[in-house]
Amino acid sequence: MAERPVSTQATSGAGTIFEYRVAAIMLGRLLRSAHVPVGTAQPLARIGLQRRNVGYPFDDIVAHTSPREASFVAPTIQFQVKVSLPIATKDKDAAFVKVMAAALNACRMNRAEVRAGAMLLGLAVGEDPGGVLPDLAFLAEKARGHVGPESFEEQIHPEAVSRKRRNLYMNVSAAVATAATTDEPVLVLSMVHEVLAALHIWHASAGHEAATDELNWTL
């Protein structure tokens, strides 16, 4: 998942097929009242597909949950689905930079809900040849543990995390800066913290068998 040219697989129909299979998994979970795979341990209430036209920047799948009790928040989670996601940082047309741009837009459009935990962002990725997804999930979990960006950044110092995770954090910051067309450090830090704190990583196993098995649970 290092910065490199986009594969022919990513530009073919493979991405659409993978997205359909992830949608099948989500529909299977909805039909048997199972939980969202990441972000919240609450059952699915309804699902929308391709929802950009109604204001969801992470538009591939939008999952609405049901509260377990009347006093609980029932979060909505917007999903972006990718077969793979090479970490590119400089090209505004690169998939990773576009994901960061969509995440910034989602946070901007739903800032109160995002900060209250009522609106979550999900990233469902199938292939992870560089083993980056667990580290991205680690950074997101770290961000959620800090109210402000400054205390979060203190936890990403070289002495506090591995070089691999530090490099990934720098790449995320560079991609956010590219997406936002700014290199102002304080602003970039704030945006990186906001995006990561809202983001939940799903390493989705969504081959034909996985999607079929998920739907078979409902028969």
SERO-4910 file (N, C-alpha, C, O; in steps of 0.05 Angstrom, whole numbers):
BEGIN
 pado doro    nc1    nc2    nc3   cac1   cac2   cac3    cc1    cc2    cc3    oc1    oc2    oc3
  Met    A     16    -24      0      0      0      0     17     25      0      8     47      8
  Ala    A     42     23     -9     58     47    -12     49     62    -36     34     52    -53
  Glu    A     58     87    -39     50    104    -61     60     92    -87     84     87    -90
  Arg    A     42     87   -106     49     74   -132     26     78   -151      5     86   -144
  Pro    A     31     72   -178     10     75   -197    -14     57   -190    -11     36   -178
  Val    A    -38     66   -199    -63     51   -194    -62     25   -211    -55     26   -234
  Ser    A    -70      3   -199    -70    -23   -213    -92    -24   -233   -112     -9   -231
  Thr    A    -89    -41   -253   -110    -45   -273   -135    -57   -260   -157    -52   -270
  Gln    A   -131    -73   -239   -154    -84   -225   -172    -62   -214   -196    -64   -215
  Ala    A   -159    -42   -202   -174    -20   -189   -189     -4   -210   -210      8   -203
  Thr    A   -180     -3   -235   -194     13   -255   -213     -4   -272   -226      6   -290
  Ser    A   -214    -30   -267   -233    -48   -281   -259    -50   -265   -264    -34   -248
  Gly    A   -274    -71   -272   -299    -76   -257   -296    -89   -231   -316    -94   -217
  Ala    A   -271    -95   -223   -267   -110   -198   -277    -94   -174   -288   -105   -155
  Gly    A   -274    -67   -175   -283    -50   -153   -313    -51   -149   -323    -52   -127
  Thr    A   -327    -51   -172   -357    -52   -170   -366    -78   -160   -385    -79   -143
  Ile    A   -354   -100   -169   -361   -127   -159   -356   -129   -129   -373   -140   -115
  Phe    A   -333   -119   -120   -327   -120    -92   -347   -104    -76   -356   -113    -55
  Glu    A   -354    -81    -86   -374    -64    -72   -400    -79    -70   -413    -77    -49
  Tyr    A   -409    -93    -91   -434   -108    -90   -433   -130    -69   -452   -135    -54
  Arg    A   -409   -142    -67   -406   -164    -47   -407   -153    -18   -418   -166     -1
  Val    A   -394   -130    -14   -396   -118     13   -424   -110     19   -434   -114     41
  Ala    A   -439    -99     -1   -467    -93      3   -483   -117     10   -501   -116     26
  Ala    A   -477   -140     -3   -491   -165      3   -487   -174     32   -505   -183     45
  Ile    A   -462   -170     41   -456   -177     69   -473   -159     88   -484   -168    107
  Met    A   -474   -133     82   -490   -115     98   -519   -121     97   -533   -120    118
  Leu    A   -530   -128     74   -558   -135     72   -564   -161     87   -585   -164     99
  Gly    A   -546   -180     86   -549   -205    102   -550   -199    131   -567   -210    146
  Arg    A   -533   -181    140   -534   -173    169   -560   -158    176   -571   -162    197
  Leu    A   -569   -142    157   -595   -127    162   -618   -147    165   -634   -144    182
  Leu    A   -619   -167    147   -642   -185    147   -643   -203    172   -664   -212    179
  Arg    A   -620   -207    184   -620   -224    208   -616   -207    234   -609   -217    255
  Ser    A   -618   -180    231   -616   -161    253   -589   -163    268   -587   -161    292
  Ala    A   -568   -168    252   -541   -169    263   -530   -140    265   -543   -121    257
  His    A   -506   -138    277   -494   -113    282   -478   -103    258   -471   -118    240
  Val    A   -473    -77    258   -454    -65    239   -427    -78    244   -419    -82    267
  Pro    A   -412    -84    222   -385    -97    226   -365    -81    243   -350    -93    258
  Val    A   -366    -55    240   -347    -38    255   -361    -12    264   -382     -5    254
  Gly    A   -350      1    284   -359     27    292   -378     27    315   -376     44    333
  Thr    A   -398      8    315   -418      8    336   -429    -20    339   -433    -34    319
  Ala    A   -434    -28    364   -445    -55    369   -475    -53    372   -487    -60    392
  Gln    A   -488    -42    351   -517    -39    351   -528    -51    325   -515    -51    304
  Pro    A   -553    -62    327   -564    -76    303   -571    -57    281   -578    -34    286
  Leu    A   -569    -67    256   -576    -51    233   -607    -48    231   -622    -66    236
  Ala    A   -615    -23    224   -643    -18    220   -651    -14    191   -671    -24    182
  Arg    A   -633     -1    176   -637      2    147   -611      9    134   -592     18    147
  Ile    A   -610      5    108   -585      9     92   -593     24     67   -613     18     54
  Gly    A   -576     43     59   -578     56     33   -553     53     17   -531     52     29
  Leu    A   -555     50     -9   -532     47    -27   -530     71    -45   -550     82    -55
  Gln    A   -505     79    -50   -500    102    -68   -517    126    -61   -535    134    -75
  Arg    A   -510    138    -37   -527    159    -25   -514    187    -27   -522    204    -12
  Arg    A   -496    191    -46   -484    218    -48   -505    239    -55   -503    262    -46
  Asn    A   -525    231    -70   -545    251    -79   -563    261    -56   -577    280    -59
  Val    A   -562    247    -33   -577    257    -10   -558    266     13   -566    268     36
  Gly    A   -533    272      5   -515    286     24   -496    269     40   -487    278     62
  Tyr    A   -489    245     31   -469    228     45   -444    226     28   -444    212      9
  Pro    A   -423    241     36   -398    240     20   -385    212     19   -374    204     -1
  Phe    A   -387    197     42   -379    168     41   -404    153     33   -419    144     50
  Asp    A   -408    151      7   -435    145     -4   -440    116    -12   -463    110    -18
  Asp    A   -420     99    -12   -424     72    -23   -446     57     -7   -464     45    -19
  Ile    A   -444     57     19   -464     44     36   -468     63     60   -449     72     73
  Val    A   -493     68     67   -500     83     91   -517     65    108   -539     58    100
  Ala    A   -507     59    132   -520     41    150   -532     56    174   -517     70    188
  His    A   -557     53    178   -571     65    201   -576     43    222   -584     21    215
  Thr    A   -571     49    247   -574     29    268   -599     35    286   -611     56    284
  Ser    A   -606     15    302   -628     17    321   -616     19    349   -598      4    356
  Pro    A   -626     37    366   -617     39    393   -626     15    409   -649      5    406
  Arg    A   -609      5    427   -617    -18    444   -636     -9    465   -653    -24    475
  Glu    A   -633     17    474   -651     29    493   -658     57    484   -643     69    468
  Ala    A   -680     68    494   -689     94    486   -668    116    491   -667    135    476
  Ser    A   -652    112    511   -632    133    519   -606    131    503   -589    149    505
  Phe    A   -603    110    486   -579    107    471   -580    121    445   -601    123    432
  Val    A   -557    132    436   -555    143    410   -553    120    389   -539    100    393
  Ala    A   -568    123    367   -567    103    346   -551    115    323   -563    128    306
  Pro    A   -525    110    322   -509    123    302   -514    114    274   -523     91    269
  Thr    A   -508    131    255   -508    125    227   -479    123    218   -462    140    227
  Ile    A   -472    104    201   -444    102    192   -444    101    162   -457     85    149
  Gln    A   -428    120    150   -424    122    122   -400    105    114   -379    107    127
  Phe    A   -403     88     94   -381     71     85   -371     79     57   -387     83     39
  Gln    A   -345     80     55   -332     80     29   -319     52     25   -307     42     43
  Val    A   -323     40      1   -315     13     -4   -293     13    -25   -297     25    -47
  Lys    A   -270      0    -20   -248     -1    -38   -237    -30    -39   -234    -43    -19
  Val    A   -231    -39    -63   -217    -65    -66   -190    -64    -51   -183    -81    -36
  Ser    A   -175    -43    -56   -150    -37    -43   -147     -7    -42   -161      8    -56
  Leu    A   -129      2    -25   -126     31    -22    -96     39    -19    -87     42      3
  Pro    A    -82     41    -41    -54     49    -40    -52     77    -26    -68     95    -32
  Ile    A    -32     80    -10    -29    105      5    -14    125    -12     11    126    -12
  Ala    A    -28    141    -27    -17    163    -43    -23    189    -29    -43    192    -16
  Thr    A     -5    209    -32     -7    233    -15     -7    259    -31    -16    279    -21
  Lys    A      3    259    -56      7    284    -70    -13    289    -93    -18    312   -100
  Asp    A    -24    268   -104    -41    270   -127    -70    273   -118    -81    255   -105
  Lys    A    -84    294   -125   -111    299   -117   -130    279   -129   -153    275   -119
  Asp    A   -122    265   -151   -139    245   -163   -134    217   -153   -147    198   -161
  Ala    A   -114    214   -135   -109    188   -123   -131    179   -104   -144    196    -91
  Ala    A   -137    153   -103   -160    143    -88   -158    151    -58   -178    159    -46
  Phe    A   -134    149    -47   -131    155    -18   -136    184    -13   -149    191      7
  Val    A   -126    202    -30   -131    230    -26   -161    236    -29   -172    253    -15
  Lys    A   -174    223    -48   -203    227    -52   -218    217    -27   -238    230    -20
  Val    A   -210    196    -15   -223    186      9   -220    207     31   -239    212     46
  Met    A   -195    218     34   -191    238     54   -208    263     49   -219    275     68
  Ala    A   -211    271     24   -227    294     16   -257    288     24   -270    306     34
  Ala    A   -266    264     18   -294    257     24   -298    257     55   -319    265     64
  Ala    A   -278    247     69   -280    246     98   -281    275    110   -296    280    128
  Leu    A   -264    292    100   -265    320    109   -292    333    103   -303    347    120
  Asn    A   -303    327     80   -330    337     73   -351    326     91   -369    341     99
  Ala    A   -350    301     97   -369    288    115   -368    301    143   -388    306    156
  Cys    A   -344    305    153   -340    318    179   -351    347    179   -363    355    198
  Arg    A   -346    361    157   -355    388    155   -386    390    154   -398    407    168
  Met    A   -398    372    139   -427    373    136   -442    363    160   -465    371    165
  Asn    A   -429    347    177   -443    335    200   -426    338    226   -424    320    242
  Arg    A   -414    362    229   -395    366    251   -407    360    278   -394    346    294
  Ala    A   -431    369    284   -442    365    310   -447    335    315   -442    324    336
  Glu    A   -458    321    294   -464    293    296   -439    276    299   -437    257    314
  Val    A   -418    284    283   -392    269    285   -380    272    312   -371    252    324
  Arg    A   -380    296    323   -368    300    350   -384    287    372   -373    279    393
  Ala    A   -410    283    367   -427    270    387   -427    239    384   -438    225    401
  Gly    A   -414    229    363   -413    200    358   -438    190    345   -443    166    344
  Ala    A   -455    208    334   -479    200    321   -475    195    291   -492    182    278
  Met    A   -453    205    280   -446    200    252   -418    190    251   -399    203    260
  Leu    A   -415    166    240   -389    153    239   -381    149    209   -398    150    191
  Leu    A   -355    146    204   -345    141    178   -332    113    177   -317    106    195
  Gly    A   -339     97    157   -328     70    155   -313     67    129   -321     78    108
  Leu    A   -290     53    130   -274     48    106   -271     18    103   -257      5    119
  Ala    A   -285      6     84   -284    -23     79   -265    -29     56   -270    -21     33
  Val    A   -243    -42     63   -222    -48     43   -217    -78     42   -216    -91     63
  Gly    A   -215    -89     18   -211   -118     15   -182   -127     17   -176   -143     33
  Glu    A   -165   -116      0   -138   -125     -2   -119   -106     14   -123    -81     14
  Asp    A   -100   -118     28    -82   -102     44    -54   -114     42    -43   -124     62
  Pro    A    -42   -113     18    -16   -126     14      6   -114     31     25   -129     38
  Gly    A      5    -89     38     26    -77     55     20    -79     84     37    -70    100
  Gly    A     -2    -91     92     -9    -94    120    -13    -67    135     -5    -64    158
  Val    A    -24    -48    121    -27    -21    132    -53    -17    147    -55     -1    165
  Leu    A    -74    -33    140   -100    -29    153   -100    -30    183   -112    -14    196
  Pro    A    -86    -50    195    -85    -50    225    -72    -25    237    -81    -16    258
  Asp    A    -52    -14    223    -39     10    233    -57     34    229    -58     52    246
  Leu    A    -73     35    207    -92     57    204   -114     55    225   -122     76    235
  Ala    A   -123     31    231   -142     27    252   -131     36    279   -145     47    296
  Phe    A   -105     30    284    -92     38    309    -92     69    312    -98     79    333
  Leu    A    -85     83    290    -85    112    291   -112    123    296   -116    142    311
  Ala    A   -133    111    283   -160    121    287   -169    117    316   -182    134    328
  Glu    A   -162     94    328   -169     89    356   -155    108    374   -166    117    394
  Lys    A   -130    114    369   -115    133    384   -128    161    383   -131    174    403
  Ala    A   -136    169    359   -149    195    355   -174    197    372   -180    218    383
  Arg    A   -190    175    372   -215    176    388   -210    178    418   -228    187    432
  Gly    A   -187    171    426   -180    173    455   -172    201    464   -165    205    487
  His    A   -171    220    446   -162    247    452   -182    268    443   -190    268    420
  Val    A   -189    286    461   -208    307    455   -196    327    435   -210    337    417
  Gly    A   -170    333    439   -158    353    422   -136    342    405   -124    321    412
  Pro    A   -129    355    383   -108    345    364    -80    346    376    -63    330    369
  Glu    A    -75    365    394    -48    368    405    -40    344    422    -18    333    419
  Ser    A    -58    336    440    -52    312    457    -50    287    440    -35    269    446
  Phe    A    -66    286    419    -65    263    401    -37    261    387    -25    240    386
  Glu    A    -28    284    377     -2    284    363     20    276    381     40    264    372
  Glu    A     18    283    407     39    275    426     43    245    427     64    235    433
  Gln    A     21    230    421     22    201    422     34    189    397     38    164    396
  Ile    A     40    205    377     51    195    352     80    203    349     91    200    327
  His    A     93    212    369    121    218    368    137    192    363    128    171    370
  Pro    A    161    195    351    177    171    345    182    153    369    184    129    366
  Glu    A    184    165    393    189    149    417    164    133    426    166    114    442
  Ala    A    140    142    416    115    130    426    104    109    408     90     91    418
  Val    A    110    110    382     99     90    363    121     80    345    143     92    344
  Ser    A    116     59    331    135     47    313    140     66    289    123     83    283
  Arg    A    162     62    275    168     79    252    147     75    230    139     94    217
  Lys    A    137     50    227    116     45    207     91     61    213     80     73    194
  Arg    A     83     62    238     59     77    244     63    107    243     46    122    235
  Arg    A     87    115    250     94    144    248     94    152    218     83    173    211
  Asn    A    105    136    201    106    142    172     77    143    161     71    160    145
  Leu    A     60    124    170     33    124    161     18    150    169      3    162    154
  Tyr    A     23    158    194     11    183    204     20    207    187      4    224    180
  Met    A     45    208    180     55    229    163     42    228    135     36    249    124
  Asn    A     38    204    125     26    202     99     -4    210    100    -14    223     81
  Val    A    -18    203    121    -45    211    124    -46    242    126    -64    254    113
  Ser    A    -28    254    141    -27    283    143    -22    296    116    -35    316    109
  Ala    A     -4    284    100      2    295     74    -22    293     55    -27    311     39
  Ala    A    -36    270     56    -60    266     40    -82    286     47    -95    296     30
  Val    A    -85    290     73   -106    310     82    -98    338     73   -115    353     64
  Ala    A    -73    344     75    -64    371     65    -69    374     36    -77    396     27
  Thr    A    -63    353     20    -69    354     -9    -98    357    -14   -106    373    -31
  Ala    A   -115    342      0   -144    343     -4   -155    370      3   -173    380    -10
  Ala    A   -144    383     24   -154    409     33   -140    432     21   -146    455     26
  Thr    A   -119    426      4   -103    447     -9    -92    467     11    -95    491      7
  Thr    A    -81    457     33    -68    475     52    -44    460     65    -45    436     67
  Asp    A    -24    475     72     -2    463     87      2    477    114     24    476    125
  Glu    A    -18    491    123    -17    504    149    -17    483    171    -37    469    174
  Pro    A      4    480    187      7    457    205    -15    454    225    -25    432    229
  Val    A    -23    475    238    -44    473    259    -70    464    247    -85    447    258
  Leu    A    -77    475    223   -102    468    210   -101    439    201   -121    424    204
  Val    A    -79    430    189    -77    402    180    -79    383    204    -92    363    202
  Leu    A    -65    390    226    -66    373    250    -95    370    259   -104    348    266
  Ser    A   -110    392    260   -138    391    269   -155    374    251   -171    358    260
  Met    A   -151    376    225   -167    360    206   -160    331    207   -177    314    206
  Val    A   -134    325    210   -125    296    212   -138    284    237   -148    261    235
  His    A   -138    298    259   -150    287    283   -180    283    280   -190    262    288
  Glu    A   -193    302    268   -222    300    264   -229    276    246   -248    261    252
  Val    A   -215    273    224   -220    251    206   -214    224    219   -231    206    218
  Leu    A   -191    221    231   -184    195    242   -203    188    265   -209    164    268
  Ala    A   -211    207    281   -229    202    304   -256    191    294   -269    177    309
  Ala    A   -264    199    270   -290    190    260   -288    164    244   -309    152    239
  Leu    A   -264    156    237   -260    134    218   -258    107    232   -244    104    252
  His    A   -271     87    220   -270     60    229   -263     42    206   -275     43    185
  Ile    A   -243     25    210   -231      8    189   -243    -20    189   -242    -33    210
  Trp    A   -253    -29    166   -263    -56    163   -247    -69    141   -249    -63    118
  His    A   -230    -89    150   -216   -105    130   -236   -127    121   -238   -147    134
  Ala    A   -249   -121     99   -273   -137     91   -264   -161     75   -252   -159     54
  Ser    A   -272   -185     84   -268   -209     69   -295   -213     53   -314   -223     64
  Ala    A   -295   -205     28   -320   -204     13   -318   -218    -14   -327   -208    -34
  Gly    A   -305   -241    -13   -306   -258    -37   -334   -268    -43   -352   -264    -27
  His    A   -337   -282    -65   -363   -293    -72   -374   -311    -49   -398   -309    -43
  Glu    A   -357   -328    -38   -367   -346    -18   -375   -331      7   -396   -338     20
  Ala    A   -360   -310     15   -367   -295     39   -394   -282     36   -411   -283     54
  Ala    A   -398   -269     13   -424   -255      9   -447   -275      8   -468   -270     19
  Thr    A   -443   -298     -5   -464   -318     -7   -471   -330     20   -494   -333     27
  Asp    A   -450   -336     36   -454   -347     62   -470   -327     80   -487   -335     96
  Glu    A   -464   -302     77   -477   -281     93   -507   -281     87   -524   -280    105
  Leu    A   -514   -282     61   -542   -282     54   -556   -308     61   -579   -309     67
  Asn    A   -541   -331     60   -553   -357     67   -562   -358     96   -580   -373    103
  Trp    A   -549   -341    113   -558   -340    141   -587   -332    144   -600   -339    163
  Thr    A   -597   -318    124   -624   -307    126   -645   -325    114   -669   -320    117
  Leu    A   -637   -347    101   -656   -365     88   -668   -385    108   -685   -401    100
***
